[in-house]
Structure formats: C-alpha cells, structure tokens
Amino acid sequence: MTKLGSIALYIALAASPSLAWAHHSYSMFDQQKSISVEGTVKELQWTNPHSWLQVMVADGTGGTQEWSLELGASVVLHRAGWKPRILQPGDKVKLIFNPLRDGTRGGRLISVVLPDGHTLRGQGDAPPPVSASPAH
C-alpha cells in the first residue's frame, strides 16, 4: 500500500461512526442505581466531548463535598434546552445521577431541576427517571 493509501485508510477509519461511538462507554457508571441530591453549583464546564457539572453537596456533618457529574456533548445538550450559562455558581439545584462504580464522588447526570423549577436531562437523550435513592 502506498503512503497516500495508508493515510486515506487511516482518515476513513478515524472518521468511522462506530469507532467514534466506542469511546462513549458508560461502564464506569452504575446504571442500575440512581442517586438524588440537592446541592450548590460550583461550575458548569461547557466542553466537548462531554460537559461537566461541579456541585457542592452537604456531607451530613456540616461540611460539603464536591461532586463531578458528566453530562452529554454540548451540541446534544443545546438541543435539549441547555445553554452555556444556564447554571451559575451559587445556584441551588436538585440532581439525579448514576454514581461511579468505584465509589468516588461523581457520576453521569440524568437530570437537574433548575432554580426556576424546570428540569433538564443531563445527557439530552433520555427522560429523567421516576424515582431515585438519596445519597448516603
């Protein structure tokens, strides 16, 4: 194969939707569990391939702990009603998410109730669950 042929093959494989989809594994999240918490927004990171929501959550001892929640891609979130500045530091929110399997403070955001009462989906592709267990 010529060098030009090799380059063309590499570009075609890199652009393949099946390969692009392969890195979107959610195996690190326990999708059989959903946790519900209330917290205060620290930061919304509007980035690709995934956006992130940093939230401060009461730890039950008078302090707070930071949780990192993965959202979908910004283009998908935008279609679902999200905007880069829809959440501001200090906003009080209610969250439902699939926790990380390793027990660290993070997860995959399922839904968020905004300060104005509206609910947005964290992945932009699935309705929020009917119920969730509170964080422990």
N, C-alpha and C positions, 0 to 999 in steps of 0.2 A: 504494500500500500504506500502511496506517495505521502509526503509530508502534508500536502494540501488536503488529501483524502482523510488523513488521520485527524486533522484539525476540524474538518467538516463533520466527521463522525462524532468527535468529542462535543462539538457545539450541539448537534442534534440530540445526543444523549443527555446533555446538561439541561436542555430545554424541554425534555420529556415530562409531561404532567405526572406520570406515575413516579418518577424519581423525585420530583419536587414535592409530591404528596408524602413520600416515605419519611421525610424528616419531621412530619407533624404527628408523631406518636404521642399519645396521651397515657402511656403505660406508667408514667411516674405518678399519676394521679389515681386515687382510689375512687373510681367512678361508681362504685356500689354504695358509697357514702356521700352525704351532703351535709355540710355544716352551716348553721345560720349564726351570724354575729352582727352586732352593731359596733360601729367604730367611727373614727375621725380620719378623713382623708389627709394623708401626708403629701402625696404626689401622684399625679396621673402622668405616666410616661407614654406619650403618643408616638410609638415607634413601630417599625417593621422588622422582622416578620410578625412579631406579636407586641401588643401594648401591655403595659404593666400598671397595676394599681397598688400603691403602698398605703396601707391603712394602719392606724394605731388602734389597738383593741385592748380593753381593760383585761388585766390578768387575774382578777379576783383577789388580789392582795393590796389593792390601792394603787398599783402601778399600771403601766401599759406595755404592750409588746407590739413590735412592728410585724405585720403580715405582708407578704408579697404575693399578689394574685395575678396570674396570667390571664390576659384577655385575647381575643382574636386579633387578626390583622386590622390595621386602621381602615383600610378600604371597606372591609366587611362591617366593621363597627359603624362607620359613617352611614352605610346603607340601612343599618338598624336604628339610626337616630342619635348615635354618639357624635360629639364634636370634641375637638382637641382640648377645649377649656370648659367642658360641661361640668367637671368636678374641680373644685378649688381647695387648696389646703384649708383645713378647718371645717369643711362641710361634714355634717353628720349623715351617715349612710347606714342602711341595712343590707347585708350581703349574704348570699348563699353561694357556696363553692364546694368543689370536690377537693378534699385535702390531699396533700402529698403523702405518698405511701411511707416515706421514711420518717414521718412524724414531725418534720421541721415546720415552722410557721409559714405556710404558703399553700397555694392551690390553684385550681383552674376556676375562674369566676363563672358562675352560672347566671346570676342576676344580681342587680343592685337596685335598691329603692333610693331614688334621689331625694334631696332635701324637700323638693316640691311635691313629693309623693309619686312621681312617675317611676315606672320600673323599666330598666333596660337589660337586655340579655348580654352577658359577658362575652359570648362567642359570636353573637349576631345570627346564630343559625338554629337555635333550639329554644322552645318555650321554657320558662322557669319551672322548676319542679313544684309540686303541690305542697310538699312539706319537707322540713329539714330538721336535723337534731341540733341543739345548741352546742357551741364549742365547749370543750372541757378544760 
